[in-house]
Amino acid sequence: MSWDFTGGRGGAGGGRARLPSYVPPHLRNAPVANPYNAAYGYSPYSAVYNAPGYGQYGGGGYVLGGQQDFAPRGRGRRGRGGQRRNEYESSSSSSFADAIAEKFNELEVLGEEEAAGGGGGGINFEAYDDIPVKATGNEVPPPVERFDEIDLGEGLMQNIRRCKYSKPTPVQKHAIPIAVAGRDLMACAQTGSGKTAAFCFPIISTILKNGLNSGPGGTRTVAQPSALILSPTRELSCQIHEEAKKFAFKTGVRIVVAYGGASIQQQLYNLEKGVDILVATPGRLADMIDRGRVSLKMIKHLALDEADRMLDMGFEPQIRKIVQQMGMPPPGQRQTMLFSATFPDEIQRLASDFLKDYIFLSVGRVGSSTGLISQKIELVQDMDKRSHIMKLLHGQKANGKRDLTLVFTETKKGADALEYYLSMSGLPAIAIHGDKVQMERERALRSFKAGVTPILVATDVASRGLDIPNVSHVINFDLPKDIDDYVHRIGRTGRAGKSGLATAFFSDQNMPLAKPLVELMKESNQEVPPWLSEYAKSSSNTYSGGGRYRRYGGGGGGGSRHGGYDDYRNDYSGGGYGGYGGASYGGYDSGSYYGDNDYGGYAAPPAWSGLGGGGGYELGTEAVVASGWDM
């Protein structure tokens, strides 16, 4: 038996030696072609696809191969063992696979150089310029075309330049001047449109102008933040926290995140060191207030992100208690910004109770007129879905691209089964769903973002709202039951003005979705297959909307069922989709430990650590932010 003692956790000669990992006979004398790839687990995408398997560690890194010594598939630290040789033998390329390959040739997919560029790199601003924006209200401040047209302060402007934000997105052009003027704001904006910066920039700027509240240091028994940002889940809270920390770099503004499922003692310790901006989920914040550890009496800015999803997840009583019954200054004495992708009646009532003399901002969908998200609907019966998805994925492989592909299934068992099938067929895939513990979900996301496993199989609950840049292809392996979820799913690609492809497998079981699919595709200037139009005609009397039929803001124009959404204060009986609304977040306000609140260098490479035995991988515990910059 041969064991590999090369490499350790601490690098050459440093740190604790790593346990030896077994090297199968056929790899014992294999040279390492690229030391960097061996150290960090990266490999060319085509090499991954051509490999007989993946998952075996050796020589300090992630090594392809290992078709022997199978490790049992499970959720432990050992992960997935070495995989079997690809059993899918593609025949002559069908027109379907050729069409997918051709579409990927046409798409302008963000490259590695652009991905390292931060907020402004790789954004298709020409597509953004075509997005319709409508602002209604009294004395609306005019929009800006450049960040330097607004007095945000030199410290914040330096960080904006560090993040490579070259020009504001449509929501930023309108929302930042409104917020800097101190006005309340209700905005329709999708995830990926730049809305986090739209409310973070004015908050940080105002705090810097009015003086820091957190103090020079020390400890405080009761935290008194100046700004509160509420979001539905820990994933979104952590994403906002990461972005806000970049914007506040070296300004002295203290930002703390609090969410359920993690150690409250660590979060309370972070609050004791001082806080200007608190990013929190409703459940954890209410707990801290009840404990007497957080006071809201000094709140000057309140931002509610993904407000519709907070209501969908049952947080309305907690939100109302926090805003109306826990000592927060009333409307008029604080600034309130509410961001939502959809506008059901509950959101409209929330706005009327929380906001005063506000401005309604409707930002249309990215790609509504330019077709940045190319939608393809294929008629595929359930028994043929696996062969079709293999054709799609091999079509991408033929182009030599390392594209991130997100595959949606309806059930958790279906996600696990498809992950296993793809992995055993030689395609590096990993699954994420509600039964996975938080650490497994974080490892899966880091592996996906880094391109180690560029195929992520997910359910709606686990994937909603995940802000993953550079997803080139979304595949609806199982179509959802209502059109709202379909819109959320395909919104995972084509983000920030970039091109993307969305493919859906339509079977006889999806008949009720035919009519709304046709309407959505027509509104998006997509080619509708003739067979789908026939299905829509035959099912026009059977579709009931899949529960609450939400309306998507933006889009402009009106008239169409999926058209523009006007200020509901004037008339909110119309409306329609008009936008790929922002994603919602699964996981609710609980879960396992996410990671330390102080995330370190944002552009640092992930730490991959090899575990001996029959293969598998473990990603390091550092948070990886794909669009960050070195601190």
VOLUMNU-430314 format. One record per residue (C-alpha): residue in one letter; x negated, y, z. Coordinates in steps of 0.25 Angstrom, whole numbers, plus 5000, padded with zeros to 4 digits. Each point is the difference from the previous one (the first is absolute). Layout:
% residues N
AXYZ ...
% end
This chain:
% residues 631
M500050005000 S499550144996 W500250125009 D499750154996 F499350085010 T499850124991 G500550135004 G500750055013 R501050095005 G499050115003 G499350004987 A498549954998 G499449985014 G501150085007 G501249965009 R500549875004 A499749884990 R501249954993 L500449855002 P499549924988 S501049974989 Y500049874993 V499650014985 P500649904991 P498949924992 H500350064986 L499850145006 R498749975009 N499050054989 A500950104993 P499350145000 V500850125004 A500150094988 N500450135007 P499650025014 Y501050115002 N501149914995 A499549895009 A500050095012 Y501450074999 G500849894993 Y500250074987 S499949934986 P500450044986 Y501549974998 S499749914988 A499149925009 V501149985010 Y500949954990 N499149914993 A499549945013 P500449865004 G500450055014 Y499750115010 G499950015015 Q498649945004 Y499050085007 G498549994998 G498850085000 G500750115008 G501150034991 Y501249954992 V499749904990 L500849944989 G500249864999 G500149895011 Q501049914993 Q499649895010 D500250005015 F501450055001 A500450085012 P501449995005 R500850124996 G500450075012 R500050145007 G498849985009 R498650074999 R499649904990 G501050054989 R500149924987 G499049904997 G499349974987 Q501049994988 R500349904989 R499650024986 N500950084991 E501149904996 Y500750104991 E499549984985 S500550114992 S500549964986 S500050104988 S500450135005 S501550034999 S500650134996 F500450025014 A498549995005 D499550084988 A501050115003 I499550015015 A498550004995 E500350114990 K500750095010 F498849995010 N499250044989 E500950134998 L500150035015 E499050105005 V499649925013 L499250085010 G498549955001 E499149995011 E499350134998 E501450075001 A500449925012 A498950055008 G500350144997 G501150025010 G501350084999 G499850064987 G499249904992 G500849924990 I501350075001 N500750034987 F500450155002 E500650014986 A501049905004 Y500250075013 D500350134993 D501249944993 I500749975013 P501250085003 V500050085013 K501250075006 A500050095012 T501350065006 G500250085012 N499950155005 E498750084996 V499249884995 P498550034999 P499449984986 P499249884997 V498550004998 E499149944990 R498750005008 F499749975014 D499250135002 E501250084997 I500549975014 D499250045012 L499849865007 G498750045007 E498549974995 G499949875009 L501249944994 M499650054986 Q498649935001 N500749875004 I501050014988 R498850024991 R499349885007 C501249914997 K499950054985 Y501450065000 S499850084987 K501450054999 P501349995007 T501149894996 P501450054997 V500549985015 Q498750075005 K500250124991 H501450025006 A499949945014 I498750075005 P500550144997 I501349975007 A499449945012 V498950105001 A501150115000 G500649935012 R501249954994 D500849875003 L499949914988 M500849884995 A499349934989 C500249884991 A498749944996 Q499449874997 T498949935007 G498750024992 S500550154995 G499150075010 K501050025011 T499149975012 A499150114996 A501250094997 F500450005015 C498649985006 F499350124994 P501050105005 I500049945014 I498549995001 S499950144994 T501050065010 I499349935012 L498750064996 K500550144999 N500850005013 G498949935008 L499849855004 N500949955011 S499249885003 G498950075007 P498549985001 G500049865006 G500349935013 T501249925004 R501550045001 T501049925007 V501150054991 A499750024985 Q500750134994 P499849994985 S500350124991 A500549924988 L500749864999 I500149924988 L501049885001 S500049884991 P500749874999 T498849905002 R498649985005 E499549984986 L500550144995 S499650065013 C498649954999 Q499950054985 I500550145004 H499050005012 E498949964990 E500350114990 A500250115011 K498749975006 K499350024987 F500750134998 A499650045014 F498649964999 K499150095009 T501150105002 G500249965015 V501449964998 R500349875008 I500949904993 V500549885008 V500949884995 A500949925008 Y500849884996 G500649875005 G499449875001 A498650055004 S499450035014 I500750125006 Q498950025009 Q499050034989 Q501050104994 L500250075013 Y498550015002 N499950074986 L501150095004 E499450045013 K498850054992 G500950114994 V500950004988 D500550104990 I500749914991 L500749885004 V500449894989 A500949905006 T501149904998 P501350035008 G500049885009 R498650025005 L500250155002 A501349995008 D499249905009 M498950105002 I501050115003 D500749915010 R498749975007 G499850155001 R498750004992 V500550084988 S500750135001 L500750074988 K500250145005 M498850054992 I500549954987 K499950104989 H500049914988 L500949874998 A499849924987 L500949874998 D499449924989 E500849894993 A501250045008 D501049924992 R499249875004 M500050045014 L501550005000 D500049874992 M499249945011 G501050055011 F499150115006 E501150114999 P500349995015 Q498650015004 I499750114990 R501250085005 K499649985014 I498550044998 V500450134992 Q501350045008 Q499849955014 M498649995004 G499650155001 M499650034986 P500350144996 P501350024992 P500150034985 G499550144998 Q498949995011 R499349904992 Q499749964986 T500749884994 M499649924987 L500849884996 F499549914989 S500949894994 A500149924987 T501549985001 F501150095005 P501149925007 D501150075008 E499249975013 I498850074995 Q500850124996 R500650015014 L498649995006 A499650114992 S501150095004 D499749975015 F498550015000 L499850114989 K500350155000 D500150094988 Y499249904992 I499649984986 F500449884992 L498949954991 S500349894989 V498749954993 G500349904988 R499449874997 V498649984996 G500049954986 S501550034997 S499750064987 T498649954997 G500349855002 L498849985010 I500749885005 S500249904989 Q501149915004 K500249864993 I501149915003 E499849854996 L501149895000 V499449895008 Q500749895007 D499649965014 M499349874995 D499150084990 K499650115009 R498749945004 S499549984986 H500450144996 I499350075011 M498749924997 K500150054986 L500150145005 L498849995009 H499249934989 G500450114991 Q499450105010 K498849925001 A499850004985 N499750155000 G498949995010 K500750095010 R500049995015 D501450055002 L500849995013 T501349924998 L501150005010 V501049894999 F501350005007 T500849885005 E501350005007 T499749915011 K498849975009 K499949864997 G500050044985 A498950095003 D499149895006 A500449904990 L499650104988 E498750045007 Y499649855002 Y500349974985 L499250124995 S498949975009 M499949854996 S500150044986 G498750095001 L500650135002 P499650085012 A501450035007 I500450035014 A501450025007 I500650105009 H501349995007 G500750015013 D499649875006 K498550044999 V499450065013 Q499550144999 M498549964999 E500449914988 R500750114993 E498850105002 R499049894995 A500949984988 L500150144996 R498550035002 S499749884991 F501050054990 K499650145000 A498549964998 G500349914989 V499649875006 T501449954999 P500650094989 I501349935000 L500950035012 V501349925001 A501050075009 T501450015005 D500750145001 V500050015015 A498549985001 S499650094988 R500950125001 G499350135000 L498649944999 D499250114994 I499049924991 P499350084989 N499849944987 V501049894999 S500149984985 H501149894999 V501249975008 I500749874997 N501449975006 F499849855000 D501450005007 L500950124997 P500650065012 K501550015003 D500250144998 I499450114991 D499550095011 D499049895004 Y499649984986 V499750154999 H499250005013 R499249884994 I499650054987 G499650135007 R498849935005 T499350024987 G500050134991 R499650085013 A499450145000 G500350014985 K499249884996 S500549904990 G500649865005 L500749884995 A501249945006 T500549864996 A501249935005 F500549864998 F501550004998 S500849875001 D501549975000 Q500050025015 N499750154998 M501350034992 P500550105010 L498750084998 A500150014984 K500950124999 P499250095010 L498749954994 V500550054986 E500450135005 L498750025008 M499149964988 K500850094990 E499950125010 S498549975000 N499950004985 Q499649855000 E500349904990 V501249915004 P500049864995 P501249974992 W500349875008 L500050095013 S501050094994 E500949884997 Y499949965014 A500350145005 K501350004992 S500549865006 S499650045014 S500550155000 N501249965008 T499349915011 Y498950105005 S500450065013 G498750085003 G499349915010 G500550065012 R499850155003 Y499750064986 R498950105003 R499850124991 Y498650044996 G499650145000 G499350084989 G500049974986 G500750134996 G501050014989 G501249955006 G501249944993 S499449864999 R500449905011 H498549995003 G499850154997 G499650125009 Y500450025014 D500450145004 D500050065014 Y501049925007 R500550135008 N500650044987 D500549874994 Y499549865004 S501149924994 G499149984987 G498549965000 G499449874996 Y498749944999 G499150104993 G498849965007 Y499249885004 G500250035015 G498949995010 A499849865005 S500549955014 Y499249935010 G500249865006 G499549955013 Y500950095009 D499450075012 S499349885005 G498849914997 S498649965003 Y498850095002 Y499750084987 G498650055003 D499350115008 N500650144998 D498750054997 Y499849944986 G498550044998 G499550034986 Y501150004990 A499249954988 A499249905007 P500049864993 P500849905008 A499349905009 W500149864995 S499649895009 G499749864997 L500649885008 G499349874998 G500749874997 G500849964988 G500250144995 G500950125002 Y499850145003 E500250115011 L500050144997 G499450105010 T500950085009 E499650144995 A501250074993 V499750024985 V500650124993 A499949994985 S500150154998 G499150055011 W498750075000 D498749995009 M500150075013 
% end
